[in-house]
Amino acid sequence: MADTVAEPAEAPAAVRHTEEVMGTVFSFDVRGGEPAAVEAALAKAVAGLHRADAVFSTYRDDSQISRLVRGELTVDDCDPEVAEVLALGAKAEEASDGWFSLRYEGRLDPTGIVKGWAVERAARTLSEAGATGVSLNGGGDVQLLGTPGPARPWRVGVADPLRPGGLAAVVSAAGTTELAVATSGTAERGAHIVDPRTGRSAVTDLVAVTVVAPSVTWADCWATAAFAMGSREGLRWLESLPDVEALLITAGDEVRCTGGLASRLG
């Protein structure tokens, strides 16, 4: 779980909004831009989140994904976003050597990529409408675009999974206009991450993996895959990915991180 750290005054007026959808809460913090355009883009972004839920939810019998699994639809029959998300998931499976998977209990299930993809798409909707700074936190997956004000980077607090209410780190977006933070672990939702090679809950030495990257779509996938790998293999693999840094915390309270993570803390 991650939270955007509040910035001091002298930033552009903020438009803030929270929306309950996809089984979690999405928190928007939008800075700058022409007010009417930003409000319209916010409405479009929120509608897009609800549409994503309607299309991809595995808990709704009438969703396109549920109907696709039952054989009532083909991918070509579905909205174009279905093919887009499945293609992204296939890339994640290949890049992670199968540690990220689009399947659960033998059935198609793109849950592991949909939320990050939806967060990023909604954030970019606001940026493309002229907002100069966007922070969107969807259930702990955060996409940051632009800045909250002159010489003021976005900062994101990473929750400490072993000390409720505490922070394990604070990530800064200083020096970049696109940054994402995503965490996978057992602190919030228990043992929900599956080892694709066994089909059962992943049993590793980790309690949380936080990935920092430009895109929350990929950060979310990489955090999930690395958690399933365990700390040693997960860290080695994350180190091999371009523009990716990470913080891994074990059940024994050992902290491991990629070599460049220090440049993103502050």
Backbone as CSV, one residue per row, in Angstrom:
resi,resn,N_x,N_y,N_z,CA_x,CA_y,CA_z,C_x,C_y,C_z
1,MET,0.832,-1.179,0.000,0.000,0.000,0.000,0.876,1.242,0.000
2,ALA,0.502,2.257,-0.784,1.266,3.489,-0.852,0.320,4.669,-0.798
3,ASP,0.799,5.775,-0.258,0.001,6.985,-0.164,0.819,8.166,-0.641
4,THR,0.168,9.057,-1.423,0.848,10.264,-1.838,1.049,11.161,-0.628
5,VAL,2.283,11.622,-0.436,2.604,12.475,0.696,2.182,13.895,0.382
6,ALA,1.494,14.551,1.318,0.984,15.895,1.095,2.114,16.874,0.834
7,GLU,1.887,17.798,-0.092,2.864,18.827,-0.409,2.505,20.125,0.311
8,PRO,3.469,20.976,0.578,3.189,22.243,1.219,2.439,23.194,0.303
9,ALA,2.170,24.385,0.787,1.403,25.372,0.040,2.182,25.846,-1.186
10,GLU,1.630,26.804,-1.891,2.224,27.411,-3.071,2.216,26.476,-4.272
11,ALA,1.328,25.510,-4.270,1.136,24.647,-5.425,-0.150,25.085,-6.124
12,PRO,-0.318,24.738,-7.421,-1.570,25.072,-8.106,-2.767,24.501,-7.368
13,ALA,-3.894,25.172,-7.530,-5.116,24.704,-6.887,-5.368,23.247,-7.251
14,ALA,-5.754,22.453,-6.263,-5.923,21.016,-6.466,-7.385,20.647,-6.638
15,VAL,-7.637,19.728,-7.532,-8.942,19.079,-7.649,-8.754,17.672,-7.096
16,ARG,-9.470,17.362,-6.028,-9.336,16.041,-5.403,-10.667,15.309,-5.467
17,HIS,-10.554,14.004,-5.659,-11.770,13.198,-5.796,-11.452,11.768,-5.383
18,THR,-12.372,11.122,-4.712,-12.240,9.692,-4.408,-13.409,8.942,-5.024
19,GLU,-13.128,7.757,-5.523,-14.141,6.955,-6.185,-13.977,5.497,-5.768
20,GLU,-15.073,4.896,-5.309,-15.052,3.470,-4.972,-15.462,2.673,-6.205
21,VAL,-14.557,1.856,-6.677,-14.806,1.062,-7.877,-13.767,-0.050,-7.931
22,MET,-14.063,-1.117,-8.613,-13.152,-2.256,-8.767,-12.758,-2.841,-7.413
23,GLY,-13.619,-2.723,-6.435,-13.376,-3.304,-5.124,-12.386,-2.549,-4.279
24,THR,-12.054,-1.307,-4.659,-11.103,-0.522,-3.886,-11.440,0.951,-4.027
25,VAL,-10.561,1.821,-3.516,-10.777,3.261,-3.589,-9.700,3.883,-4.464
26,PHE,-10.116,4.726,-5.392,-9.218,5.477,-6.253,-9.217,6.928,-5.777
27,SER,-8.028,7.449,-5.494,-7.888,8.817,-4.988,-7.151,9.672,-6.021
28,PHE,-7.829,10.707,-6.499,-7.278,11.621,-7.491,-6.783,12.893,-6.816
29,ASP,-5.620,13.370,-7.228,-5.105,14.684,-6.857,-4.602,15.304,-8.156
30,VAL,-5.322,16.306,-8.642,-5.045,16.879,-9.953,-4.696,18.350,-9.799
31,ARG,-3.599,18.778,-10.416,-3.143,20.158,-10.295,-3.087,20.831,-11.669
32,GLY,-3.422,22.142,-11.683,-3.279,22.954,-12.879,-4.290,22.603,-13.954
33,GLY,-4.101,23.218,-15.107,-5.009,22.995,-16.219,-6.208,23.919,-16.171
34,GLU,-6.935,23.977,-17.269,-8.149,24.793,-17.352,-9.259,24.072,-16.596
35,PRO,-9.895,24.734,-15.612,-10.820,24.036,-14.712,-11.910,23.226,-15.408
36,ALA,-12.560,23.797,-16.414,-13.643,23.067,-17.079,-13.113,21.824,-17.785
37,ALA,-11.931,21.950,-18.418,-11.342,20.804,-19.112,-10.943,19.707,-18.126
38,VAL,-10.408,20.120,-16.976,-10.001,19.141,-15.959,-11.214,18.426,-15.388
39,GLU,-12.279,19.188,-15.107,-13.493,18.553,-14.568,-14.077,17.566,-15.563
40,ALA,-14.081,17.916,-16.846,-14.597,17.002,-17.868,-13.729,15.756,-17.969
41,ALA,-12.409,15.959,-17.899,-11.493,14.819,-17.973,-11.632,13.924,-16.750
42,LEU,-11.855,14.521,-15.581,-12.050,13.730,-14.368,-13.293,12.856,-14.495
43,ALA,-14.371,13.444,-15.016,-15.593,12.661,-15.215,-15.352,11.518,-16.197
44,LYS,-14.575,11.794,-17.261,-14.255,10.753,-18.240,-13.391,9.659,-17.623
45,ALA,-12.420,10.068,-16.794,-11.543,9.094,-16.151,-12.322,8.195,-15.197
46,VAL,-13.218,8.782,-14.421,-14.030,8.002,-13.478,-14.940,7.043,-14.244
47,ALA,-15.568,7.535,-15.302,-16.421,6.662,-16.113,-15.614,5.512,-16.698
48,GLY,-14.363,5.790,-17.076,-13.510,4.742,-17.614,-13.196,3.663,-16.601
49,LEU,-13.028,4.052,-15.333,-12.783,3.070,-14.275,-13.992,2.154,-14.097
50,HIS,-15.171,2.747,-14.101,-16.384,1.929,-13.947,-16.589,1.027,-15.160
51,ARG,-16.256,1.535,-16.335,-16.374,0.706,-17.529,-15.390,-0.457,-17.468
52,ALA,-14.173,-0.191,-17.007,-13.185,-1.261,-16.867,-13.685,-2.336,-15.904
53,ASP,-14.330,-1.913,-14.827,-14.884,-2.865,-13.871,-15.962,-3.713,-14.536
54,ALA,-16.830,-3.057,-15.311,-17.915,-3.782,-15.970,-17.391,-4.779,-16.996
55,VAL,-16.293,-4.437,-17.659,-15.750,-5.297,-18.707,-14.890,-6.423,-18.143
56,PHE,-14.068,-6.114,-17.117,-13.033,-7.055,-16.682,-13.314,-7.782,-15.374
57,SER,-14.326,-7.396,-14.619,-14.538,-8.021,-13.318,-14.805,-9.515,-13.442
58,THR,-14.055,-10.305,-12.686,-14.291,-11.750,-12.657,-15.388,-12.115,-11.658
59,TYR,-15.892,-11.108,-10.925,-16.952,-11.345,-9.946,-18.341,-11.063,-10.516
60,ARG,-18.391,-10.531,-11.727,-19.666,-10.218,-12.367,-19.921,-11.210,-13.488
61,ASP,-21.044,-11.908,-13.402,-21.357,-12.901,-14.426,-21.570,-12.281,-15.798
62,ASP,-21.966,-10.987,-15.821,-22.266,-10.348,-17.092,-21.077,-9.597,-17.686
63,SER,-19.912,-9.641,-17.032,-18.747,-8.938,-17.584,-18.267,-9.651,-18.837
64,GLN,-17.579,-8.904,-19.698,-17.089,-9.510,-20.926,-16.055,-10.593,-20.637
65,ILE,-15.237,-10.385,-19.619,-14.244,-11.412,-19.270,-14.939,-12.697,-18.812
66,SER,-15.967,-12.579,-17.970,-16.694,-13.774,-17.519,-17.340,-14.492,-18.703
67,ARG,-17.908,-13.740,-19.610,-18.546,-14.348,-20.787,-17.499,-14.944,-21.727
68,LEU,-16.319,-14.309,-21.792,-15.236,-14.855,-22.605,-14.770,-16.189,-22.045
69,VAL,-14.635,-16.272,-20.726,-14.212,-17.513,-20.078,-15.233,-18.629,-20.328
70,ARG,-16.516,-18.277,-20.330,-17.566,-19.282,-20.545,-17.743,-19.641,-22.021
71,GLY,-17.018,-18.952,-22.905,-17.124,-19.253,-24.324,-18.287,-18.600,-25.015
72,GLU,-18.930,-17.646,-24.354,-20.070,-16.950,-24.956,-19.625,-15.827,-25.891
73,LEU,-18.383,-15.374,-25.733,-17.804,-14.331,-26.581,-16.418,-14.773,-27.031
74,THR,-15.981,-14.213,-28.145,-14.580,-14.314,-28.536,-13.917,-12.977,-28.207
75,VAL,-12.590,-12.931,-28.265,-11.893,-11.668,-28.023,-12.339,-10.614,-29.024
76,ASP,-12.571,-11.020,-30.265,-13.017,-10.072,-31.289,-14.398,-9.519,-30.998
77,ASP,-15.218,-10.268,-30.257,-16.555,-9.792,-29.899,-16.504,-8.740,-28.791
78,CYS,-15.414,-8.724,-28.030,-15.309,-7.849,-26.857,-14.864,-6.444,-27.254
79,ASP,-14.944,-5.521,-26.287,-14.406,-4.183,-26.483,-12.922,-4.278,-26.835
80,PRO,-12.386,-3.329,-27.616,-10.971,-3.374,-27.993,-10.025,-3.407,-26.796
81,GLU,-10.451,-2.851,-25.648,-9.611,-2.846,-24.462,-9.290,-4.250,-23.976
82,VAL,-10.145,-5.212,-24.256,-9.886,-6.588,-23.826,-8.656,-7.140,-24.544
83,ALA,-8.615,-6.978,-25.849,-7.445,-7.432,-26.605,-6.199,-6.685,-26.157
84,GLU,-6.346,-5.382,-25.868,-5.198,-4.585,-25.418,-4.631,-5.121,-24.105
85,VAL,-5.503,-5.366,-23.142,-5.057,-5.841,-21.836,-4.472,-7.253,-21.937
86,LEU,-5.090,-8.121,-22.708,-4.564,-9.476,-22.853,-3.198,-9.474,-23.537
87,ALA,-2.996,-8.554,-24.480,-1.682,-8.452,-25.136,-0.626,-7.957,-24.144
88,LEU,-0.979,-6.987,-23.311,-0.049,-6.510,-22.290,0.282,-7.625,-21.308
89,GLY,-0.736,-8.387,-20.907,-0.503,-9.497,-19.991,0.403,-10.554,-20.588
90,ALA,0.238,-10.808,-21.878,1.097,-11.789,-22.548,2.551,-11.308,-22.555
91,LYS,2.759,-9.997,-22.734,4.118,-9.448,-22.677,4.704,-9.613,-21.275
92,ALA,3.866,-9.388,-20.257,4.333,-9.542,-18.881,4.684,-10.991,-18.583
93,GLU,3.899,-11.927,-19.093,4.207,-13.347,-18.906,5.557,-13.693,-19.534
94,GLU,5.787,-13.195,-20.737,7.042,-13.495,-21.432,8.228,-12.868,-20.708
95,ALA,8.085,-11.593,-20.295,9.197,-10.885,-19.652,9.560,-11.493,-18.305
96,SER,8.583,-12.103,-17.638,8.821,-12.670,-16.310,9.031,-14.180,-16.339
97,ASP,9.154,-14.735,-17.541,9.330,-16.181,-17.683,8.195,-16.942,-17.001
98,GLY,7.000,-16.385,-17.101,5.817,-17.062,-16.589,5.495,-16.811,-15.129
99,TRP,6.302,-16.032,-14.420,6.011,-15.757,-13.014,4.823,-14.812,-12.853
100,PHE,4.584,-13.991,-13.860,3.304,-13.274,-13.926,2.408,-14.083,-14.845
101,SER,1.134,-14.226,-14.470,0.242,-15.070,-15.265,-1.121,-14.423,-15.452
102,LEU,-1.700,-14.662,-16.615,-3.062,-14.218,-16.917,-4.089,-15.282,-16.546
103,ARG,-3.667,-16.313,-15.836,-4.589,-17.400,-15.516,-4.615,-17.642,-14.011
104,TYR,-5.781,-18.059,-13.540,-5.967,-18.418,-12.137,-6.827,-19.667,-12.083
105,GLU,-6.313,-20.687,-11.414,-6.998,-21.982,-11.332,-7.365,-22.486,-12.717
106,GLY,-6.444,-22.277,-13.674,-6.615,-22.805,-15.010,-7.484,-21.977,-15.935
107,ARG,-8.038,-20.870,-15.429,-8.936,-20.059,-16.247,-8.335,-18.673,-16.503
108,LEU,-8.723,-18.089,-17.621,-8.292,-16.734,-17.941,-8.726,-15.781,-16.832
109,ASP,-7.770,-14.999,-16.332,-8.059,-14.033,-15.275,-7.021,-12.904,-15.338
110,PRO,-7.367,-11.775,-15.979,-6.407,-10.683,-16.116,-6.377,-9.730,-14.920
111,THR,-6.898,-10.166,-13.772,-6.973,-9.314,-12.590,-5.620,-8.693,-12.246
112,GLY,-4.536,-9.440,-12.431,-3.228,-8.967,-12.015,-2.703,-7.785,-12.800
113,ILE,-3.302,-7.485,-13.939,-2.828,-6.360,-14.742,-3.880,-5.262,-14.899
114,VAL,-5.142,-5.598,-14.696,-6.215,-4.652,-15.018,-6.162,-3.395,-14.156
115,LYS,-5.935,-3.532,-12.841,-5.997,-2.338,-11.990,-4.898,-1.349,-12.345
116,GLY,-3.664,-1.828,-12.491,-2.583,-0.929,-12.862,-2.844,-0.256,-14.196
117,TRP,-3.315,-1.026,-15.161,-3.664,-0.482,-16.481,-4.749,0.574,-16.363
118,ALA,-5.765,0.317,-15.553,-6.873,1.273,-15.390,-6.402,2.551,-14.703
119,VAL,-5.526,2.402,-13.698,-4.970,3.578,-13.015,-4.202,4.442,-14.008
120,GLU,-3.326,3.821,-14.780,-2.503,4.584,-15.718,-3.361,5.258,-16.783
121,ARG,-4.321,4.545,-17.303,-5.178,5.121,-18.346,-5.954,6.325,-17.808
122,ALA,-6.484,6.223,-16.597,-7.236,7.330,-16.012,-6.335,8.537,-15.766
123,ALA,-5.114,8.285,-15.266,-4.184,9.384,-15.006,-3.811,10.095,-16.299
124,ARG,-3.576,9.334,-17.346,-3.195,9.949,-18.616,-4.358,10.715,-19.249
125,THR,-5.571,10.313,-18.982,-6.733,11.069,-19.463,-6.696,12.495,-18.933
126,LEU,-6.330,12.653,-17.673,-6.261,13.975,-17.054,-5.058,14.766,-17.565
127,SER,-3.932,14.117,-17.702,-2.746,14.793,-18.211,-2.963,15.289,-19.635
128,GLU,-3.580,14.481,-20.459,-3.822,14.853,-21.852,-4.834,15.989,-21.969
129,ALA,-5.635,16.201,-20.922,-6.600,17.302,-20.915,-5.979,18.614,-20.453
130,GLY,-4.698,18.591,-20.106,-4.018,19.818,-19.739,-3.619,19.950,-18.294
131,ALA,-3.931,18.973,-17.447,-3.494,19.034,-16.047,-1.970,18.997,-16.008
132,THR,-1.372,19.847,-15.180,0.086,19.910,-15.092,0.656,18.936,-14.073
133,GLY,-0.197,18.410,-13.213,0.228,17.426,-12.232,-0.910,16.479,-11.922
134,VAL,-0.636,15.193,-11.940,-1.657,14.182,-11.640,-1.059,13.130,-10.722
135,SER,-1.744,12.864,-9.621,-1.434,11.732,-8.760,-2.701,10.908,-8.626
136,LEU,-2.646,9.667,-9.049,-3.800,8.781,-8.919,-3.377,7.518,-8.190
137,ASN,-3.991,7.293,-7.045,-3.719,6.132,-6.211,-4.923,5.203,-6.285
138,GLY,-4.730,4.052,-6.886,-5.794,3.057,-6.976,-5.471,1.873,-6.100
139,GLY,-5.980,1.884,-4.878,-5.739,0.769,-3.971,-4.281,0.505,-3.700
140,GLY,-3.460,1.574,-3.651,-2.039,1.418,-3.371,-1.147,1.419,-4.581
141,ASP,-1.728,1.348,-5.772,-0.954,1.470,-7.008,-1.047,2.913,-7.474
142,VAL,0.094,3.592,-7.593,0.111,5.034,-7.810,0.777,5.372,-9.128
143,GLN,0.087,6.218,-9.924,0.697,6.793,-11.126,0.847,8.289,-10.912
144,LEU,2.062,8.806,-11.122,2.367,10.223,-10.983,2.769,10.777,-12.338
145,LEU,2.160,11.914,-12.715,2.486,12.579,-13.966,2.669,14.067,-13.691
146,GLY,3.626,14.690,-14.360,3.861,16.105,-14.131,4.363,16.372,-12.727
147,THR,4.053,17.558,-12.216,4.471,17.935,-10.867,3.321,18.633,-10.153
148,PRO,3.303,18.617,-8.826,2.238,19.311,-8.090,2.434,20.821,-8.019
149,GLY,3.604,21.308,-8.403,3.878,22.735,-8.377,5.307,23.009,-8.781
150,PRO,5.655,24.275,-8.981,7.026,24.613,-9.379,8.061,24.072,-8.384
151,ALA,9.025,23.325,-8.911,10.113,22.773,-8.087,9.610,21.901,-6.951
152,ARG,8.425,21.311,-7.108,7.837,20.457,-6.066,7.534,19.083,-6.657
153,PRO,8.342,18.091,-6.366,8.052,16.759,-6.895,6.948,16.064,-6.099
154,TRP,6.262,15.168,-6.774,5.360,14.268,-6.063,6.195,13.362,-5.166
155,ARG,5.652,13.008,-4.008,6.308,12.073,-3.104,5.269,11.051,-2.644
156,VAL,5.684,9.809,-2.531,4.780,8.715,-2.175,5.349,7.932,-1.000
157,GLY,4.559,7.799,0.044,4.966,7.005,1.190,4.623,5.536,0.983
158,VAL,5.597,4.677,1.243,5.396,3.229,1.113,5.174,2.648,2.506
159,ALA,4.015,2.053,2.706,3.667,1.523,4.021,4.593,0.385,4.436
160,ASP,4.933,0.355,5.711,5.745,-0.720,6.276,4.819,-1.894,6.599
161,PRO,4.980,-3.037,5.934,4.045,-4.152,6.141,4.158,-4.790,7.524
162,LEU,5.271,-4.551,8.213,5.476,-5.171,9.523,5.205,-4.218,10.679
163,ARG,4.940,-2.937,10.357,4.676,-1.932,11.392,3.498,-1.079,10.954
164,PRO,2.282,-1.525,11.236,1.095,-0.796,10.794,1.152,0.679,11.186
165,GLY,0.881,1.529,10.210,0.918,2.958,10.441,2.264,3.589,10.158
166,GLY,3.304,2.773,9.973,4.638,3.286,9.703,4.958,3.252,8.225
167,LEU,6.029,3.942,7.865,6.486,3.968,6.478,7.809,3.230,6.346
168,ALA,7.915,2.437,5.294,9.169,1.757,4.991,10.091,2.656,4.183
169,ALA,9.509,3.588,3.423,10.301,4.486,2.584,9.393,5.578,2.047
170,VAL,9.999,6.637,1.542,9.281,7.682,0.813,9.955,7.824,-0.539
171,VAL,9.180,7.626,-1.588,9.680,7.706,-2.961,9.415,9.101,-3.505
172,SER,10.420,9.685,-4.159,10.294,11.010,-4.750,10.349,10.924,-6.267
173,ALA,9.501,11.717,-6.925,9.499,11.780,-8.387,10.372,12.917,-8.900
174,ALA,11.243,13.454,-8.056,12.119,14.556,-8.465,12.927,14.166,-9.692
175,GLY,12.971,15.074,-10.680,13.773,14.833,-11.867,13.080,14.070,-12.965
176,THR,11.807,13.708,-12.764,11.074,12.992,-13.798,9.635,13.466,-13.816
177,THR,8.978,13.332,-14.942,7.568,13.727,-15.048,6.639,12.526,-15.110
178,GLU,7.196,11.325,-15.047,6.372,10.114,-15.037,6.992,9.106,-14.074
179,LEU,6.242,8.741,-13.056,6.736,7.753,-12.099,5.552,7.003,-11.509
180,ALA,5.771,5.743,-11.244,4.728,4.907,-10.661,5.298,4.106,-9.503
181,VAL,4.444,3.811,-8.544,4.821,3.008,-7.384,3.725,1.966,-7.178
182,ALA,4.106,0.699,-7.128,3.139,-0.380,-6.922,3.708,-1.399,-5.957
183,THR,2.850,-1.894,-5.079,3.268,-2.860,-4.059,2.412,-4.117,-4.128
184,SER,3.069,-5.253,-4.059,2.379,-6.540,-3.893,2.865,-7.172,-2.598
185,GLY,1.941,-7.759,-1.860,2.326,-8.385,-0.610,1.148,-8.976,0.114
186,THR,1.399,-9.420,1.329,0.385,-10.128,2.105,-0.232,-9.284,3.223
187,ALA,0.292,-8.071,3.459,-0.149,-7.293,4.613,-1.610,-6.886,4.518
188,GLU,-2.059,-6.459,3.324,-3.418,-5.944,3.178,-4.435,-7.031,2.858
189,ARG,-4.062,-7.986,1.992,-5.037,-8.945,1.472,-4.691,-10.389,1.776
190,GLY,-3.703,-10.626,2.620,-3.335,-11.994,2.935,-2.636,-12.667,1.769
191,ALA,-2.627,-13.992,1.782,-1.895,-14.763,0.769,-2.717,-14.888,-0.506
192,HIS,-2.802,-13.791,-1.281,-3.629,-13.787,-2.492,-2.813,-13.941,-3.771
193,ILE,-1.484,-13.882,-3.662,-0.647,-13.986,-4.854,-0.369,-15.455,-5.141
194,VAL,-0.591,-15.851,-6.391,-0.488,-17.256,-6.778,0.857,-17.533,-7.440
195,ASP,1.425,-18.670,-7.109,2.602,-19.176,-7.811,2.095,-19.851,-9.088
196,PRO,2.338,-19.268,-10.265,1.787,-19.837,-11.501,2.263,-21.254,-11.773
197,ARG,3.367,-21.648,-11.158,3.921,-22.966,-11.456,3.263,-24.079,-10.646
198,THR,2.587,-23.683,-9.558,1.878,-24.687,-8.752,0.378,-24.474,-8.753
199,GLY,-0.054,-23.250,-9.072,-1.470,-22.930,-9.012,-1.951,-22.644,-7.606
200,ARG,-1.041,-22.671,-6.638,-1.402,-22.408,-5.237,-0.790,-21.084,-4.777
201,SER,-1.163,-20.661,-3.574,-0.621,-19.412,-3.049,0.898,-19.458,-3.026
202,ALA,1.512,-18.347,-3.428,2.968,-18.274,-3.447,3.507,-18.289,-2.024
203,VAL,4.381,-19.228,-1.746,5.006,-19.330,-0.423,6.465,-18.915,-0.589
204,THR,6.780,-17.708,-0.132,8.140,-17.192,-0.257,8.540,-16.560,1.072
205,ASP,9.748,-16.008,1.094,10.232,-15.344,2.300,9.808,-13.879,2.362
206,LEU,9.023,-13.420,1.387,8.672,-12.015,1.292,7.328,-11.694,1.943
207,VAL,7.208,-10.456,2.432,5.910,-9.937,2.844,5.475,-8.786,1.951
208,ALA,6.417,-8.155,1.238,6.042,-7.060,0.341,7.142,-6.799,-0.669
209,VAL,6.729,-6.450,-1.880,7.629,-5.978,-2.929,7.046,-4.683,-3.470
210,THR,7.808,-3.609,-3.411,7.404,-2.332,-3.988,8.280,-2.045,-5.187
211,VAL,7.648,-1.769,-6.323,8.372,-1.489,-7.557,8.135,-0.039,-7.958
212,VAL,9.214,0.625,-8.362,9.173,2.005,-8.832,9.589,1.995,-10.298
213,ALA,8.728,2.524,-11.177,8.979,2.510,-12.612,8.168,3.630,-13.253
214,PRO,8.386,3.943,-14.505,7.606,5.006,-15.132,6.118,4.689,-15.261
215,SER,5.777,3.436,-15.465,4.403,3.020,-15.749,3.861,2.121,-14.648
216,VAL,2.685,2.463,-14.129,2.107,1.626,-13.071,1.563,0.314,-13.630
217,THR,1.220,0.292,-14.911,0.799,-0.977,-15.516,1.879,-2.034,-15.316
218,TRP,3.120,-1.671,-15.665,4.215,-2.619,-15.547,4.701,-2.759,-14.108
219,ALA,4.729,-1.658,-13.353,5.173,-1.747,-11.958,4.329,-2.754,-11.189
220,ASP,3.032,-2.749,-11.422,2.134,-3.675,-10.735,2.435,-5.119,-11.129
221,CYS,2.625,-5.352,-12.434,2.960,-6.708,-12.897,4.275,-7.186,-12.311
222,TRP,5.295,-6.317,-12.343,6.620,-6.727,-11.882,6.631,-7.007,-10.378
223,ALA,5.864,-6.222,-9.605,5.798,-6.465,-8.164,5.172,-7.829,-7.878
224,THR,4.127,-8.163,-8.606,3.456,-9.450,-8.413,4.383,-10.607,-8.776
225,ALA,5.033,-10.488,-9.926,5.929,-11.563,-10.373,7.097,-11.742,-9.415
226,ALA,7.702,-10.638,-8.984,8.855,-10.729,-8.085,8.469,-11.329,-6.745
227,PHE,7.270,-11.004,-6.247,6.832,-11.593,-4.984,6.755,-13.116,-5.115
228,ALA,6.193,-13.576,-6.213,6.065,-15.025,-6.409,7.426,-15.705,-6.507
229,MET,8.436,-14.993,-6.999,9.778,-15.564,-7.138,10.496,-15.732,-5.808
230,GLY,10.217,-14.856,-4.841,10.980,-14.838,-3.607,12.072,-13.782,-3.677
231,SER,12.669,-13.462,-2.529,13.556,-12.309,-2.455,14.816,-12.442,-3.312
232,ARG,15.458,-13.595,-3.296,16.724,-13.719,-4.014,16.515,-13.650,-5.521
233,GLU,15.657,-14.501,-6.055,15.419,-14.517,-7.491,14.689,-13.250,-7.925
234,GLY,13.740,-12.784,-7.099,12.994,-11.577,-7.436,13.890,-10.367,-7.563
235,LEU,14.815,-10.198,-6.621,15.730,-9.058,-6.676,16.636,-9.154,-7.898
236,ARG,17.158,-10.333,-8.158,18.032,-10.505,-9.324,17.300,-10.142,-10.605
237,TRP,16.053,-10.591,-10.729,15.274,-10.310,-11.941,14.939,-8.831,-12.052
238,LEU,14.523,-8.220,-10.958,14.185,-6.793,-10.993,15.399,-5.948,-11.367
239,GLU,16.574,-6.341,-10.910,17.796,-5.622,-11.260,18.050,-5.650,-12.770
240,SER,17.539,-6.657,-13.447,17.789,-6.806,-14.883,16.848,-5.963,-15.733
241,LEU,15.794,-5.401,-15.140,14.803,-4.656,-15.909,15.213,-3.193,-16.040
242,PRO,15.087,-2.612,-17.237,15.460,-1.203,-17.413,14.471,-0.272,-16.725
243,ASP,14.980,0.818,-16.150,14.153,1.877,-15.542,13.280,1.355,-14.407
244,VAL,13.741,0.325,-13.717,12.979,-0.260,-12.613,13.843,-0.286,-11.356
245,GLU,13.260,0.184,-10.252,13.896,0.044,-8.944,12.887,-0.621,-8.012
246,ALA,13.372,-1.185,-6.924,12.458,-1.929,-6.071,12.964,-2.036,-4.640
247,LEU,12.004,-2.223,-3.752,12.253,-2.436,-2.321,11.546,-3.727,-1.934
248,LEU,12.287,-4.687,-1.376,11.729,-5.971,-0.982,11.895,-6.135,0.525
249,ILE,10.832,-6.548,1.198,10.873,-6.745,2.649,10.491,-8.186,2.955
250,THR,11.347,-8.869,3.716,11.105,-10.266,4.046,10.339,-10.391,5.365
251,ALA,9.825,-11.583,5.595,9.116,-11.847,6.845,10.039,-11.716,8.047
252,GLY,11.331,-11.856,7.831,12.305,-11.691,8.898,12.763,-10.257,9.082
253,ASP,12.048,-9.312,8.452,12.334,-7.874,8.559,13.653,-7.493,7.906
254,GLU,14.050,-8.253,6.908,15.232,-7.891,6.126,14.790,-7.057,4.929
255,VAL,15.481,-5.958,4.679,15.154,-5.068,3.565,16.204,-5.246,2.477
256,ARG,15.740,-5.530,1.276,16.630,-5.650,0.131,16.150,-4.683,-0.939
257,CYS,17.070,-4.094,-1.668,16.665,-3.126,-2.694,17.596,-3.177,-3.883
258,THR,17.097,-2.699,-5.004,17.892,-2.622,-6.218,18.935,-1.524,-6.058
259,GLY,19.985,-1.589,-6.877,21.120,-0.696,-6.692,20.803,0.772,-6.863
260,GLY,19.818,1.108,-7.686,19.527,2.521,-7.935,18.381,3.085,-7.124
261,LEU,17.830,2.306,-6.206,16.651,2.793,-5.474,16.954,4.053,-4.672
262,ALA,18.148,4.167,-4.121,18.478,5.312,-3.273,18.243,6.635,-3.994
263,SER,18.426,6.661,-5.303,18.232,7.892,-6.065,16.780,8.292,-6.159
264,ARG,15.879,7.380,-5.788,14.445,7.660,-5.842,13.836,7.903,-4.469
265,LEU,14.631,7.907,-3.444,14.113,8.118,-2.086,14.312,9.572,-1.661
266,GLY,13.351,10.091,-0.900,13.521,11.455,-0.422,12.232,12.177,-0.121
